């Protein structure tokens, strides 16, 4: 194999190593963000359950339609 071919292979291998390292870092960051979102979602659901007794009922589509006709 020629020297120029060996240099190209080494350059490609170095780029591959660098890209694998970047991928590893991004994968860890992705997992951490997903964990944060999941914990945040679980916490917000727990808060909703605690306040469910004090929550006002959500309007039904019928009530919303009546409200819309008032402003039409």
FENWOPE-V273611 format. One line per field, one symbol per residue. ss: DSSP state (H for helix, E for strand, L for the rest). A space follows every 50 residues. Layout:
ss: ???
//
This chain:
ss: LLHHHHHHHHHHHHHHHHHHHHHHHHHHHHHHHHHHHHHHHHHHHHHHHH HHHHLLLLLLHHHHHHHHHHHL
//
